[in-house]
C-alpha cells in the first residue's frame, strides 16, 4: 500500500536529485534535498485538510488530483507563480522575468521580497477563513471542548467569520503594513495589504461557496439515485446525478488547488532564504509537493481521519497559526523552521489525543464485554 501510494514520489525524488547533481553539481543536490524537506515539513497540515476533502471524491477525481493537480502544484505554484510575481512587480513580460531570474537572481529575489506583503495578505486571509469556518461549525467530535463548544455556538451568527476576518485585515493593515519590509528598506503597504486581503477573502467565498453548493446538490440527488438510474436507463440518457457529481468534484478540485496555493506561499517565500536559483527552487519544492499529494491519498485510502478523529482539528489549528504567521511576516521575519514546527506540533498533539481517545474507548468496550460475560455466567448458574 505504501509503495503503491508513494511510488511516484520516490521515483521523482530519485530522478530529481540525480538530475540536480548531474546538471548543477553536488551543491544543487544538497539544496534541492533541503528544499524538499522544508516543503514536506511545512505541509503536513495541508495533507490532512486535503484528505478531508478528497475522501468525498471518487477514484477518478482522486487520480485527477494526483496527475493534473500535481502539475498545477509543481509547475504552477513552484515555478510559474514566482515568475508571475516578478513580472507584475517589475512590470515586465513573463519571458523577461525568466531571463531576469537566470541572469540576475539577486534582483529577482528582491522583487519577490517586495511582493511579500501582497502574497502574505492574500494567503493569510484565505487560510484564516478556512480556520474560522471550521471553528464556527458545530461538530460531533471536539478536541479542545472548552474552546470549541462556545465558539461553535457563536457560529450561529450569520457572516461572523467574514466580519472577524475583515477586522483582522484592518488591524493588520494599520499595524504591520505601514512599516512593511522591502528591498529598499521600509514602505507603507497598507493599500496593497487591504486590496490583496480582500482578494483572498473573495477568492475563498467564491471557490468555497461553489464547491459547497455543488456538494449539497449532490447529496440531495443521491437520495433519489436509484429512481433516476431507472429512468435514465429507460430513456437512454445519462443520470443527472453523474453530471452533478462531475460538477461537485470539479469545484472541490478547484478548491483544493486554491487551498494548496495558499499553503505553498510560505514555502515559496521561505525558499528564497535558502537559494535564489529558480530551477533549484522549483525542483526541490516540487519533490516536496509530490509527497504532500501522496500523503493526502494515503490518509484517504487508509481511513486515517475516521480512525483518528482529532487529526482534522489539529490541522485546522495549524492553518489558523499559519494564517497569523503570514500576516505577522508582513513586517516581522519569522523563520520557516518555526512555522513548520508549529504545524507539526499541533498535528502531533491531535494525533496523540486521538490515540488516547481510541485506547479509552477500547478499554471501555473491554470492560463492557467482561461485564456481559459475567452476567451470562451468573444467569447460567
ZAFIZA-197321 format. One line per field, with one value per residue (C-alpha): residue number from 0; x, y, z; residue in one letter. Coordinates in pm, 1 decimal, m for minus. Layout:
<atoms>
i c(NUM ...)
x c(X ...)
y c(Y ...)
z c(Z ...)
aa c(A ...)
</atoms>
This chain:
<atoms>
i c(0 1 2 3 4 5 6 7 8 9 10 11 12 13 14 15 16 17 18 19 20 21 22 23 24 25 26 27 28 29 30 31 32 33 34 35 36 37 38 39 40 41 42 43 44 45 46 47 48 49 50 51 52 53 54 55 56 57 58 59 60 61 62 63 64 65 66 67 68 69 70 71 72 73 74 75 76 77 78 79 80 81 82 83 84 85 86 87 88 89 90 91 92 93 94 95 96 97 98 99 100 101 102 103 104 105 106 107 108 109 110 111 112 113 114 115 116 117 118 119 120 121 122 123 124 125 126 127 128 129 130 131 132 133 134 135 136 137 138 139 140 141 142 143 144 145 146 147 148 149 150 151 152 153 154 155 156 157 158 159 160 161 162 163 164 165 166 167 168 169 170 171 172 173 174 175 176 177 178 179 180 181 182 183 184 185 186 187 188 189 190 191 192 193 194 195 196 197 198 199 200 201 202 203 204 205 206 207 208 209 210 211 212 213 214 215 216 217 218 219 220 221 222 223 224 225 226 227 228 229 230 231 232 233 234 235 236 237 238 239 240 241 242 243 244 245 246 247 248 249 250 251 252 253 254 255 256 257 258 259 260 261 262 263 264 265 266 267 268 269 270 271 272 273 274 275 276 277 278 279 280 281 282 283 284 285 286 287 288 289 290 291 292 293 294 295 296 297 298 299 300 301 302 303 304 305 306 307 308 309 310 311 312 313 314 315 316 317 318 319 320 321 322 323 324 325 326 327 328 329 330 331 332 333 334 335 336 337 338 339 340 341 342 343 344 345 346 347 348 349 350 351 352 353 354 355 356 357 358 359 360 361 362 363 364 365 366 367 368 369 370 371 372 373 374 375 376 377 378 379 380)
x c(0.0 279.3 483.6 177.6 78.6 426.0 589.4 575.4 707.0 1004.4 1073.6 1051.2 1281.6 1547.6 1528.0 1511.6 1812.6 2011.0 1929.3 2029.9 2366.1 2428.4 2320.1 2439.0 2662.9 2653.8 2570.7 2243.8 2183.6 2204.2 1989.1 1718.0 1712.6 1682.1 1401.3 1215.9 1233.2 1126.0 818.2 714.9 756.8 550.1 270.9 163.8 m144.2 m212.2 m222.6 m462.5 m704.2 m679.9 m764.0 m1083.8 m1195.0 m1050.3 m1233.0 m1559.0 m1439.8 m1449.3 m1140.1 m1140.2 m1112.8 m853.9 m643.4 m703.6 m579.5 m262.4 m193.8 m326.2 m331.3 36.3 124.9 m60.7 103.5 459.6 472.1 202.2 287.5 652.5 776.3 524.7 399.5 733.3 779.1 432.9 512.6 827.7 652.6 384.7 625.4 880.2 609.8 780.2 668.4 696.1 990.1 1178.6 1101.7 1253.4 1559.1 1586.8 1574.5 1853.0 2076.5 2017.0 1890.6 1962.1 1728.3 1474.3 1477.1 1441.3 1129.1 968.5 1053.9 889.7 571.5 567.8 313.4 56.8 124.8 103.1 m220.3 m389.8 m278.8 m329.1 m690.0 m773.4 m632.5 m788.6 m1133.4 m1078.0 m987.8 m1277.0 m1540.6 m1410.1 m1424.9 m1775.6 m1922.3 m2095.2 m1914.6 m1972.9 m1616.6 m1446.9 m1076.4 m1041.8 m1401.8 m1350.7 m1278.8 m1464.7 m1800.1 m1863.8 m1707.1 m1938.1 m2237.0 m2111.6 m2110.7 m2489.2 m2441.3 m2451.8 m2133.7 m1943.5 m1631.9 m1627.1 m1663.8 m1380.6 m1157.5 m1215.5 m1140.4 m815.4 m728.8 m788.4 m578.4 m302.4 m302.3 m284.4 m32.5 208.3 167.2 259.5 616.1 642.3 987.6 1100.3 1433.0 1489.6 1402.1 1050.6 739.2 369.8 194.7 m146.7 m337.8 m163.9 m239.4 m605.0 m653.6 m475.2 m651.6 m993.0 m895.6 m806.2 m1137.6 m1335.3 m1148.0 m1236.7 m1602.9 m1637.6 m1448.8 m1564.8 m1922.2 m1936.3 m1783.6 m2021.9 m2320.4 m2248.6 m2162.0 m2501.2 m2677.0 m2500.1 m2612.5 m2971.3 m2960.4 m2805.1 m3120.8 m3309.4 m3024.0 m3193.3 m3508.8 m3313.2 m3093.4 m3402.2 m3547.4 m3215.2 m3182.2 m3531.5 m3473.0 m3119.6 m2977.9 m2710.6 m2819.0 m2828.4 m2656.0 m2348.7 m2335.2 m2377.7 m2105.6 m1876.4 m1958.9 m1924.0 m1592.0 m1464.8 m1530.3 m1392.3 m1083.9 m1064.2 m1099.2 m817.1 m587.5 m652.4 m602.1 m271.3 m167.6 m233.2 m35.8 255.9 304.4 521.0 724.8 791.3 886.3 1089.3 1280.9 1445.0 1617.9 1798.2 1853.2 1751.6 1806.8 1459.4 1500.1 1659.8 1370.5 1104.9 1265.2 1302.8 956.1 807.7 950.9 803.4 465.8 465.3 490.6 211.5 m11.6 79.0 27.6 m316.1 m423.3 m272.0 m475.4 m792.4 m738.3 m634.5 m932.0 m694.8 m920.8 m1202.6 m976.3 m801.6 m1085.1 m881.8 m630.7 m851.4 m881.3 m504.8 m462.1 m709.2 m543.4 m218.7 m393.5 m502.2 m146.8 m7.3 m258.0 m147.1 219.6 173.7 10.8 283.4 555.9 432.5 655.7 847.4 1057.3 973.4 1189.2 1034.3 1159.1 926.8 637.5 697.7 740.8 415.2 221.6 398.6 343.1 m30.9 m85.1 125.8 m74.0 m405.1 m277.4 m173.7 m515.4 m680.9 m472.8 m572.8 m938.7 m917.3 m748.5 m1011.8 m1293.0 m1128.5 m1085.6 m1448.5 m1566.2 m1345.8 m1499.8 m1848.4 m1778.1 m1634.5 m1944.2 m2169.8 m1972.6 m2000.6 m2371.6 m2410.4 m2225.7 m2434.9 m2760.7 m2635.8 m2559.1)
y c(0.0 241.8 164.4 190.8 528.6 680.6 506.5 808.4 1032.3 802.1 788.1 1166.5 1215.8 984.3 1131.5 1491.3 1461.3 1272.8 1540.3 1820.3 1654.2 1583.9 1925.5 2163.4 1966.3 1848.7 2193.0 2185.9 1828.0 1939.3 2248.2 2058.8 1797.6 2067.1 2240.6 1909.8 1850.6 2211.5 2174.9 1844.8 1977.5 2288.2 2091.1 1818.7 2021.6 2074.0 1697.2 1635.6 1906.1 1792.1 1436.9 1556.0 1699.5 1433.7 1148.2 1294.3 1236.1 911.9 723.9 907.8 1252.9 1128.9 1032.1 1376.7 1527.0 1317.9 1388.3 1721.2 1853.5 1783.0 1953.8 2263.6 2244.3 2189.8 2398.7 2647.4 2744.2 2641.1 2766.5 2993.1 3172.8 3337.3 3440.4 3599.4 3788.7 3931.0 4011.8 4210.7 4378.9 4476.3 4541.3 4316.2 4021.0 3658.1 3589.3 3890.8 3775.2 3432.5 3597.4 3814.4 3502.4 3340.1 3642.9 3848.5 3620.8 3882.7 4133.6 3857.3 3769.2 4137.3 4175.2 3868.2 4002.3 4335.0 4146.5 3955.7 4186.0 4121.9 3746.6 3718.2 3919.0 3711.7 3374.6 3476.9 3581.8 3270.4 3041.2 3244.5 3195.5 2819.9 2817.2 3040.1 2845.8 2522.8 2667.0 2810.8 2483.7 2250.0 1912.9 1572.3 1543.9 1825.3 1822.5 2128.7 2126.2 2417.4 2635.5 2470.7 2433.0 2806.0 2913.4 2677.7 2845.8 3182.4 3034.2 3062.4 3434.6 3486.0 3606.6 3623.0 3465.2 3725.8 4011.2 3878.8 3826.1 4183.6 4318.2 4119.4 4254.4 4615.2 4569.9 4407.4 4688.2 4955.7 4773.1 4583.5 4711.2 5070.7 4957.2 4656.6 4539.2 4590.7 4551.6 4923.5 4946.3 5024.1 5138.2 5195.1 4889.0 4947.5 4981.9 4677.5 4464.4 4571.3 4504.0 4166.5 4060.6 4140.4 3948.1 3645.6 3672.3 3698.1 3401.3 3189.3 3289.3 3219.0 2889.9 2760.0 2868.4 2697.3 2374.3 2370.3 2439.3 2153.8 1921.8 1989.1 1941.7 1610.3 1487.8 1580.0 1397.3 1084.9 1030.7 975.1 797.3 461.7 611.8 836.3 546.6 350.4 649.5 716.7 356.4 361.8 694.5 604.3 918.9 968.2 1006.9 1367.7 1270.2 1175.2 1522.6 1681.2 1455.6 1588.8 1950.0 1887.8 1709.3 1981.3 2262.5 2057.6 2000.6 2374.3 2446.4 2201.0 2373.2 2719.8 2576.2 2422.2 2754.6 2934.4 2673.2 2698.1 3073.8 3029.7 2754.0 2960.1 3271.1 3072.2 2902.4 3234.3 3220.7 2910.9 2986.9 3231.5 2980.2 2944.4 2593.6 2454.6 2602.4 2459.0 2114.3 2097.6 2231.9 2015.9 1699.2 1804.0 1870.0 1514.0 1373.5 1600.3 1467.1 1105.8 1153.9 1302.1 997.5 762.1 922.7 884.0 520.2 414.4 590.8 763.0 1063.0 831.9 640.9 947.1 1194.7 1486.3 1499.6 1732.2 1960.9 1977.9 2053.5 2341.2 2484.3 2469.3 2654.0 2925.0 2953.9 2973.4 3246.6 3455.3 3391.6 3502.0 3827.1 3895.3 3836.6 4142.2 4336.4 4085.9 3797.9 3454.8 3151.1 2879.3 2633.3 2792.9 2780.1 2414.4 2315.2 2484.2 2282.1 1955.4 2010.5 2076.6 1775.4 1552.7 1669.4 1597.8 1254.4 1173.9 1286.4 1063.1 766.5 830.7 850.5 523.2 346.4 477.1 357.6 18.3 m14.0 82.1 m175.2 m438.8 m370.5 m381.4 m717.2 m853.0 m742.5 m906.8 m1233.0 m1231.5 m1159.0 m1452.1 m1687.6 m1578.6 m1630.8 m1973.0 m2075.0)
z c(0.0 94.0 m216.8 m440.9 m298.5 m262.2 m558.0 m786.9 m508.8 m451.6 m826.8 m869.9 m569.8 m712.1 m1061.4 m935.5 m707.0 m971.1 m1229.3 m989.3 m919.0 m1288.8 m1418.8 m1145.2 m909.6 m550.8 m413.0 m606.8 m488.8 m124.7 m170.5 m360.8 m83.0 185.6 m3.3 m37.3 338.4 402.2 181.9 342.8 697.9 619.0 451.2 694.1 783.6 413.0 354.5 642.8 530.3 168.1 277.2 442.4 107.7 m120.5 54.2 m82.2 m439.2 m634.4 m757.3 m1091.4 m934.9 m689.2 m991.9 m1142.1 m816.5 m837.9 m1207.6 m1331.3 m976.9 m920.5 m1248.1 m1130.4 m789.3 m913.9 m1230.6 m1139.1 m782.7 m755.1 m1094.4 m1266.4 m954.4 m860.3 m1224.1 m1230.9 m910.7 m1064.4 m1393.0 m1209.8 m967.2 m1233.1 m1495.3 m1748.5 m1957.2 m1839.5 m2072.7 m1939.8 m1584.5 m1655.2 m1810.0 m1500.3 m1279.8 m1481.1 m1541.4 m1226.7 m945.7 m680.6 m842.7 m898.6 m528.2 m431.8 m648.4 m491.6 m145.9 m230.6 m324.2 5.5 172.1 m101.4 m103.0 276.6 293.4 21.7 160.5 522.7 467.1 265.1 534.8 815.0 661.1 645.9 1015.5 1124.0 930.6 1082.7 1435.1 1394.7 1265.0 1509.5 1512.6 1665.7 1795.0 1984.9 2059.4 2286.0 2404.9 2646.3 2342.5 2055.3 2231.5 2299.9 1967.9 1777.4 1942.6 1816.3 1468.0 1458.4 1391.8 1014.0 841.0 1170.3 1017.8 738.8 989.4 1205.3 901.9 783.7 1131.0 1137.5 792.6 900.9 1214.8 1010.2 755.1 1025.2 1247.2 1023.4 668.3 747.5 811.8 578.8 473.8 115.1 m60.1 m20.7 348.3 473.4 290.3 356.3 214.2 374.7 47.4 m100.6 204.4 211.0 m159.0 m150.5 168.0 24.3 m290.6 m75.6 107.9 m217.9 m364.3 m62.2 m70.2 m443.5 m463.5 m126.4 m194.3 m532.7 m404.4 m107.9 m331.8 m568.7 m282.4 m123.5 m454.8 m498.5 m156.4 m237.4 m567.1 m419.5 m215.8 m541.9 m718.2 m775.2 m922.5 m1158.8 m1271.7 m1374.7 m1560.6 m1733.0 m1848.3 m1998.6 m2172.5 m2279.9 m2118.7 m1853.2 m1494.7 m1377.5 m1053.9 m1257.1 m1406.9 m1067.6 m931.5 m1202.3 m1115.7 m744.3 m790.0 m1023.7 m778.2 m489.8 m705.2 m776.6 m406.0 m332.0 m581.7 m437.4 m89.2 m195.7 m347.4 m18.9 174.0 m68.8 m20.2 288.1 120.9 m192.4 1.6 255.0 m24.5 m109.6 228.8 100.1 m269.3 m541.7 m821.6 m969.0 m1111.1 m795.9 m602.9 m834.6 m829.1 m450.3 m370.7 m646.0 m489.9 m156.0 m319.1 m458.2 m105.4 17.5 m263.0 m187.6 185.6 117.3 m84.7 174.5 453.3 245.4 146.7 495.9 656.9 895.1 953.0 1061.7 1299.7 1443.8 1478.8 1616.1 1328.9 1129.1 1430.6 1470.5 1100.1 1113.9 1423.3 1225.3 942.8 1185.5 1317.7 964.0 874.3 1172.5 1094.9 733.5 843.0 1100.1 839.7 651.1 889.0 1103.0 974.1 1115.9 1046.2 831.3 1092.8 1348.8 1102.6 1027.7 1392.6 1494.1 1237.9 1323.0 1698.0 1660.6 1435.6 1662.6 1965.3 1790.9 1684.6 2041.6 2169.6 1910.0 2026.7 2388.6 2284.9 2092.6 2383.9 2626.6 2400.2 2358.4 2735.5 2793.2 2537.2 2700.6 3041.6 2890.9 2725.0 3051.6 3240.9 2984.0 3010.4 3389.1 3366.6 3126.6 3360.3 3658.1 3471.4 3354.9 3710.8)
aa c(X X X X X X X X X X X X X X X X X X X X X X X X X X X X X X X X X X X X X X X X X X X X X X X X X X X X X X X X X X X X X X X X X X X X X X X X X X X X X X X X X X X X X X X X X X X X X X X X X X X X X X X X X X X X X X X X X X X X X X X X X X X X X X X X X X X X X X X X X X X X X X X X X X X X X X X X X X X X X X X X X X X X X X X X X X X X X X X X X X X X X X X X X X X X X X X X X X X X X X X X X X X X X X X X X X X X X X X X X X X X X X X X X X X X X X X X X X X X X X X X X X X X X X X X X X X X X X X X X X X X X X X X X X X X X X X X X X X X X X X X X X X X X X X X X X X X X X X X X X X X X X X X X X X X X X X X X X X X X X X X X X X X X X X X X X X X X X X X X X X X X X X X X X X X X X X X X X X X X X X X X X X X X X X X X X X X X X X X X X X X X)
</atoms>
